[in-house]
Amino acid sequence: MKGDHTNTQNTITKSDLLCAKGKPKLDLVWQSLQDEAHRIASSEHRLAALMQDIFISRKSIASSVAARLTRKLAREDMVGDELLPLLQEILIEHPDLVSSMASDLIAIYERDPACLSLAQPLLYYKGFLALATYRLGHQMWKNGRYDLAYYFQSLASEVFGVDIHPAAQLGCGIFLDHATGVVIGETSIIEDNVSILHEVTLGGTGKASGNRHPIVRSGVMIGAGSKILGRVEIGTGSKIGAGSVVLDDVPPHKTVAGVPAIVVGTSPSENPAKAMDQSL
């Protein structure tokens, strides 16, 4: 997938991991996670117990994600013995969540040159872990379990420094790069295959109610520190320059930058989210 991978997974390509319709091949993703866990366990004995708990002793991506999040989120409010079965239950009952999480793993592996395996984001990347926590909270929200959804939003904000309202609607293949300080408001809509860097805000304006947060179409890349405010639409394949404040709609395949943001050119890539080109 990425030419600079130096580990045993450097023969894996995006076409290997995705079906013709763009859905992840969960069996191949799981096998890749298992292979990497065995490699780490054999090369770093101090991590062997972690690999055993998160991957080697598990039977599926669902149980692996549940185990990792339990280690991160368990506390006196909800201890691990309560949290783990809750997360497993939700993921088993809603396999679409597992598919979305696998797509997020593939997106990170594809777009981040620092990511050397599919296992790395699940083990170490708070952007992925915060997004996985959001996905579970969003399912709780859809099931009418609002207090529990808010509880998980609060945990993600406290532990990962990422605040995503559980009612927000996020597609799959989302990459939160570094992720620190990302805020996504209640009525935000983010389509598939979007890349968002750290300290980005998708916020409302004033005390308006109703649909008051941005809509981000597919293929968009939002640069670090950008603030997108109000019910504005960020068009397909557009790019938001770092530090911009966006108050108006952005046409498809355009690059905007500045405070307030204005169009400064056409996106050099058809899909800026995948290209991850920060230049203007």
Buried (B, 14 or more C-beta within 10 A) or exposed (E): BBEEBEEEBBEBEEEEBBEEEEEBBBEBBBEBBBBBBBBBBEEEEEBBEBBBBBBBEBEBBBBBBBBBBBBBBBEEEBEEEEBBEBBBEBBBEBEEBBBBBBBBBBBBBBBBEEBBBBBBBBBEBBBBBBBBBBBBBBBBBEEEBEEBBBBBBEBBBEBBBBBBBBBBBBBBBBBBBBBBBBBBBBBBBBBBBBBBBBBBBBBBEEEEEEBBBBBBBBBBBBBBBBBBBBBBBBBBBBBBBBBBBBBEBBEBBBBBBBEEBEBBEBBEBEBBBBBBEEEB
